[in-house]
Amino acid sequence: MTVTTTLTTHSLTVSQKIKIHRLMNKFHRLKGKKDKLTKKNSA
């Protein structure tokens, strides 16, 4: 898993890396919000 990701990142350009990082950050934020909401509802 780690080997494939490193290979893909090396082939990507800096702008593409930034775009991916931004998307990942947005995804993690949304996931965190959802987790918090589900925890509140379950508790």
The first five atom37 places (N, CA, C, CB, O) and aatype in JSON, in Angstrom:
{
  "aatype": [12, 16, 19, 16, 16, 16, 10, 16, 16, 8, 15, 10, 16, 19, 15, 5, 11, 9, 11, 9, 8, 1, 10, 12, 2, 11, 13, 8, 1, 10, 11, 7, 11, 11, 3, 11, 10, 16, 11, 11, 2, 15, 0],
  "atom_mask": [
    [1, 1, 1, 1, 1],
    [1, 1, 1, 1, 1],
    [1, 1, 1, 1, 1],
    [1, 1, 1, 1, 1],
    [1, 1, 1, 1, 1],
    [1, 1, 1, 1, 1],
    [1, 1, 1, 1, 1],
    [1, 1, 1, 1, 1],
    [1, 1, 1, 1, 1],
    [1, 1, 1, 1, 1],
    [1, 1, 1, 1, 1],
    [1, 1, 1, 1, 1],
    [1, 1, 1, 1, 1],
    [1, 1, 1, 1, 1],
    [1, 1, 1, 1, 1],
    [1, 1, 1, 1, 1],
    [1, 1, 1, 1, 1],
    [1, 1, 1, 1, 1],
    [1, 1, 1, 1, 1],
    [1, 1, 1, 1, 1],
    [1, 1, 1, 1, 1],
    [1, 1, 1, 1, 1],
    [1, 1, 1, 1, 1],
    [1, 1, 1, 1, 1],
    [1, 1, 1, 1, 1],
    [1, 1, 1, 1, 1],
    [1, 1, 1, 1, 1],
    [1, 1, 1, 1, 1],
    [1, 1, 1, 1, 1],
    [1, 1, 1, 1, 1],
    [1, 1, 1, 1, 1],
    [1, 1, 1, 0, 1],
    [1, 1, 1, 1, 1],
    [1, 1, 1, 1, 1],
    [1, 1, 1, 1, 1],
    [1, 1, 1, 1, 1],
    [1, 1, 1, 1, 1],
    [1, 1, 1, 1, 1],
    [1, 1, 1, 1, 1],
    [1, 1, 1, 1, 1],
    [1, 1, 1, 1, 1],
    [1, 1, 1, 1, 1],
    [1, 1, 1, 1, 1]
  ],
  "atom_positions": [
    [[0.84, -1.2, 0.0], [0.0, 0.0, 0.0], [0.87, 1.25, 0.0], [-0.95, 0.01, 1.22], [0.68, 2.14, -0.82]],
    [[1.82, 1.31, 0.92], [2.68, 2.5, 1.04], [3.56, 2.66, -0.19], [3.55, 2.41, 2.3], [3.82, 3.78, -0.63]],
    [[4.03, 1.54, -0.75], [4.91, 1.59, -1.92], [4.17, 2.18, -3.11], [5.45, 0.19, -2.26], [4.71, 3.03, -3.82]],
    [[2.94, 1.73, -3.34], [2.17, 2.21, -4.48], [1.85, 3.7, -4.34], [0.87, 1.41, -4.63], [1.9, 4.45, -5.31]],
    [[1.52, 4.13, -3.13], [1.18, 5.53, -2.9], [2.38, 6.42, -3.15], [0.65, 5.74, -1.47], [2.25, 7.5, -3.72]],
    [[3.57, 5.98, -2.72], [4.78, 6.78, -2.9], [5.11, 6.89, -4.38], [5.97, 6.16, -2.14], [5.52, 7.96, -4.85]],
    [[4.94, 5.82, -5.13], [5.21, 5.83, -6.56], [4.28, 6.8, -7.27], [5.07, 4.42, -7.15], [4.72, 7.56, -8.13]],
    [[3.0, 6.77, -6.93], [2.03, 7.65, -7.56], [2.31, 9.11, -7.22], [0.6, 7.28, -7.14], [2.19, 9.98, -8.09]],
    [[2.68, 9.39, -5.98], [2.94, 10.77, -5.57], [4.15, 11.32, -6.3], [3.15, 10.85, -4.05], [4.18, 12.51, -6.64]],
    [[5.15, 10.49, -6.54], [6.35, 10.94, -7.24], [6.03, 11.32, -8.69], [7.43, 9.86, -7.21], [6.61, 12.25, -9.23]],
    [[5.1, 10.59, -9.31], [4.74, 10.85, -10.7], [3.83, 12.07, -10.82], [4.06, 9.63, -11.31], [3.75, 12.69, -11.89]],
    [[3.14, 12.42, -9.74], [2.22, 13.56, -9.77], [2.98, 14.88, -9.72], [1.24, 13.48, -8.61], [4.11, 14.94, -9.24]],
    [[2.34, 15.92, -10.23], [2.94, 17.25, -10.17], [2.58, 17.89, -8.84], [2.46, 18.13, -11.36], [1.72, 17.4, -8.12]],
    [[3.25, 18.99, -8.52], [3.02, 19.67, -7.24], [1.58, 20.17, -7.15], [4.0, 20.85, -7.07], [0.94, 20.03, -6.1]],
    [[1.06, 20.74, -8.23], [-0.31, 21.26, -8.23], [-1.31, 20.14, -7.96], [-0.63, 21.95, -9.57], [-2.28, 20.32, -7.23]],
    [[-1.07, 18.97, -8.57], [-1.96, 17.83, -8.36], [-1.9, 17.37, -6.91], [-1.6, 16.67, -9.31], [-2.92, 17.02, -6.32]],
    [[-0.68, 17.37, -6.34], [-0.51, 16.98, -4.94], [-1.32, 17.89, -4.04], [0.98, 17.0, -4.53], [-2.01, 17.43, -3.13]],
    [[-1.23, 19.21, -4.3], [-1.95, 20.2, -3.48], [-3.46, 19.95, -3.58], [-1.61, 21.65, -3.93], [-4.16, 19.99, -2.58]],
    [[-3.94, 19.7, -4.79], [-5.38, 19.44, -4.99], [-5.81, 18.22, -4.19], [-5.7, 19.24, -6.49], [-6.84, 18.24, -3.52]],
    [[-5.02, 17.16, -4.27], [-5.35, 15.92, -3.55], [-5.34, 16.16, -2.05], [-4.35, 14.8, -3.91], [-6.24, 15.7, -1.34]],
    [[-4.33, 16.89, -1.57], [-4.24, 17.17, -0.13], [-5.45, 17.96, 0.35], [-2.95, 17.94, 0.2], [-6.0, 17.69, 1.42]],
    [[-5.87, 18.94, -0.46], [-7.04, 19.75, -0.1], [-8.29, 18.87, -0.04], [-7.25, 20.9, -1.11], [-9.09, 18.99, 0.89]],
    [[-8.45, 17.99, -1.03], [-9.61, 17.1, -1.06], [-9.59, 16.16, 0.15], [-9.63, 16.28, -2.37], [-10.62, 15.92, 0.77]],
    [[-8.4, 15.63, 0.47], [-8.27, 14.73, 1.61], [-8.61, 15.45, 2.91], [-6.85, 14.16, 1.69], [-9.29, 14.89, 3.77]],
    [[-8.14, 16.7, 3.05], [-8.43, 17.48, 4.25], [-9.94, 17.71, 4.38], [-7.69, 18.83, 4.21], [-10.49, 17.57, 5.47]],
    [[-10.6, 18.06, 3.26], [-12.05, 18.28, 3.27], [-12.76, 17.0, 3.67], [-12.55, 18.77, 1.89], [-13.68, 17.02, 4.5]],
    [[-12.34, 15.88, 3.09], [-12.95, 14.58, 3.38], [-12.81, 14.23, 4.85], [-12.32, 13.49, 2.51], [-13.76, 13.78, 5.48]],
    [[-11.6, 14.43, 5.4], [-11.36, 14.11, 6.81], [-12.2, 14.99, 7.73], [-9.87, 14.26, 7.16], [-12.71, 14.53, 8.75]],
    [[-12.34, 16.28, 7.36], [-13.15, 17.2, 8.17], [-14.61, 16.74, 8.17], [-13.05, 18.65, 7.63], [-15.25, 16.7, 9.22]],
    [[-15.13, 16.4, 6.99], [-16.52, 15.95, 6.88], [-16.71, 14.65, 7.65], [-16.92, 15.75, 5.4], [-17.71, 14.47, 8.35]],
    [[-15.74, 13.75, 7.53], [-15.81, 12.47, 8.23], [-15.82, 12.7, 9.73], [-14.63, 11.55, 7.82], [-16.57, 12.06, 10.46]],
    [[-14.98, 13.61, 10.2], [-14.92, 13.92, 11.63], [-16.23, 14.49, 12.13], [0.0, 0.0, 0.0], [-16.7, 14.12, 13.2]],
    [[-16.84, 15.39, 11.34], [-18.13, 15.99, 11.72], [-19.2, 14.91, 11.8], [-18.54, 17.08, 10.7], [-20.0, 14.89, 12.73]],
    [[-19.21, 14.01, 10.82], [-20.2, 12.93, 10.79], [-20.02, 12.03, 12.0], [-20.08, 12.11, 9.49], [-20.99, 11.64, 12.65]],
    [[-18.76, 11.7, 12.32], [-18.48, 10.84, 13.47], [-18.98, 11.48, 14.76], [-16.97, 10.55, 13.58], [-19.56, 10.81, 15.61]],
    [[-18.75, 12.79, 14.89], [-19.19, 13.51, 16.09], [-20.72, 13.48, 16.19], [-18.68, 14.98, 16.07], [-21.27, 13.27, 17.27]],
    [[-21.39, 13.69, 15.07], [-22.86, 13.7, 15.05], [-23.4, 12.32, 15.42], [-23.38, 14.13, 13.67], [-24.34, 12.21, 16.21]],
    [[-22.82, 11.28, 14.85], [-23.3, 9.92, 15.12], [-23.07, 9.57, 16.59], [-22.59, 8.9, 14.21], [-23.91, 8.91, 17.2]],
    [[-21.95, 9.99, 17.14], [-21.65, 9.7, 18.55], [-22.67, 10.4, 19.45], [-20.21, 10.16, 18.91], [-23.13, 9.82, 20.43]],
    [[-23.02, 11.65, 19.12], [-24.0, 12.4, 19.91], [-25.36, 11.73, 19.83], [-24.1, 13.87, 19.41], [-26.05, 11.59, 20.84]],
    [[-25.75, 11.3, 18.63], [-27.05, 10.66, 18.45], [-27.12, 9.32, 19.17], [-27.34, 10.47, 16.96], [-28.14, 9.0, 19.78]],
    [[-26.05, 8.55, 19.11], [-26.04, 7.23, 19.75], [-26.02, 7.37, 21.27], [-24.84, 6.41, 19.28], [-26.57, 6.53, 21.98]],
    [[-25.37, 8.42, 21.78], [-25.26, 8.62, 23.23], [-26.48, 9.36, 23.78], [-23.98, 9.41, 23.57], [-26.55, 9.62, 24.98]]
  ]
}
